[in-house]
């Protein structure tokens, strides 16, 4: 069976500012993030 195993690295948001709303409904944001040395293990398998 084909299988891929990946690490999804963690991060924490130190600051989050919502700057405004776009015409498409999304928001402009400004963020300060820090990566951390924890992770989730993601395994993707092909179903035959």
ABEGO torsion letter per residue (X at the ends): XBBBBBBBBBBBBABBBBAEBBAAGBBBBBBBBBBBABBBBBBBBBBX
